[in-house]
C-alpha cells in the first residue's frame, strides 16, 4: 500500500487486509523495488507463511508485559503522550519502552513493527 497521509491505524488495517508492505510518500525508487521484490518472494499463501509467523512471534516473545501493553496501544495509533496518560506513567518511560520494543523486535521503523505484529497475529 502506498499513501501520502498514513497513520498507524491505517497501516495496521492495510496489513490485516493483506497488504504486503506500507510505504509513505515520498519514497525512493529503491524502496519501491525492494518492497515489490519482498512481495514476490513471499506469496501470501506459500509454504513459508507458517515459518514467517513463527519467526515474527519469536521476535515478540521477548517483550515484557508492559512492552506488549504499549505495543498494542502504539498499533492502535495512540501517541506516546496519550499512552503515558492512560497508563499513569511518564512520556519518557513510554519512549524508553518503545525504543526497547523496536530494539527487541529488530524493527527499524513503525511500519516494520506493524508488519511484524500483523504477521505474528
C-alpha positions in Angstrom: 0.0 0.0 0.0 1.3 3.5 -0.9 -0.1 6.5 0.9 0.6 10.2 1.3 -1.1 10.5 4.6 -0.7 7.3 6.6 -1.0 6.7 10.2 -0.5 3.6 12.4 -4.1 2.5 12.5 -4.4 2.8 8.7 -1.2 0.8 8.3 -2.5 -1.9 10.6 -5.8 -2.2 8.7 -3.9 -2.4 5.4 -1.6 -5.1 6.6 -4.6 -7.1 8.1 -6.4 -6.7 4.8 -3.4 -8.4 3.0 -1.1 -5.6 2.0 2.5 -6.9 1.9 4.0 -3.5 2.7 3.1 0.0 3.7 5.0 2.8 2.0 4.6 6.5 2.7 5.2 9.2 0.1 7.7 10.4 -0.7 9.6 7.2 -1.3 12.7 6.3 -3.3 12.9 4.0 -6.4 15.0 1.6 -4.4 12.4 1.4 -1.6 9.6 0.6 -4.0 11.6 -2.0 -5.9 12.7 -3.7 -2.6 9.1 -3.8 -1.5 7.9 -5.4 -4.7 10.7 -8.0 -4.6 9.7 -8.9 -1.0 6.1 -9.3 -2.0 7.1 -11.6 -5.0 9.5 -13.6 -2.9 6.9 -14.4 -0.2 3.5 -15.0 -1.8 0.7 -14.8 0.9 -0.2 -18.5 0.7 3.2 -20.0 0.3 4.6 -22.7 2.5 6.9 -20.1 4.1 3.9 -18.3 5.7 3.9 -20.5 8.8 7.6 -20.0 9.1 7.2 -16.3 8.8 4.5 -16.3 11.5 6.6 -18.3 13.9 9.6 -16.1 13.3 7.6 -12.9 13.9 6.0 -14.4 17.1 9.5 -15.3 18.3 10.5 -11.7 18.0 7.6 -10.6 20.1 8.1 -13.3 22.7 10.9 -11.3 24.3 8.7 -8.4 25.2 7.7 -7.7 28.8 4.0 -7.5 29.8 4.3 -3.6 29.9 6.0 -3.6 26.5 3.2 -5.7 25.0 0.7 -3.3 26.5 2.5 -0.3 25.0 2.9 -2.1 21.7 -0.9 -2.7 21.4 -1.5 1.0 22.1 1.0 2.0 19.5 -0.6 -0.3 17.0 -3.9 1.3 17.8 -2.4 4.6 16.7 -2.1 6.3 20.2 0.8 8.8 20.5 3.2 8.4 23.4 1.7 11.3 25.3 -1.7 9.7 25.4 -0.2 6.3 26.2 1.6 7.8 29.2 -1.6 9.5 30.4 -3.7 6.3 30.0 -1.1 4.2 31.9 -0.2 6.7 34.5 3.5 6.8 33.6 5.8 9.5 32.2 6.0 10.1 28.5 9.8 9.5 28.8 9.1 6.0 30.2 6.8 5.3 27.2 9.5 6.4 24.8 12.0 4.1 26.6 9.6 1.2 26.3 9.0 2.0 22.6 12.8 2.1 22.0 13.2 -1.3 23.8 10.3 -2.7 21.7 12.0 -1.6 18.4 15.4 -3.0 19.6 14.0 -6.3 20.8 11.9 -6.9 17.7 14.6 -5.7 15.3 12.2 -3.2 13.7 13.8 -0.1 12.1 10.5 1.9 12.0 6.8 1.7 12.8 5.7 0.2 9.5 8.2 -2.6 10.0 6.9 -3.1 13.6 3.3 -3.2 12.2 4.3 -5.8 9.6 5.9 -7.9 12.3 2.9 -7.7 14.7 0.4 -8.5 11.9 2.4 -11.4 10.6 2.7 -12.8 14.2 -1.1 -12.5 14.7 
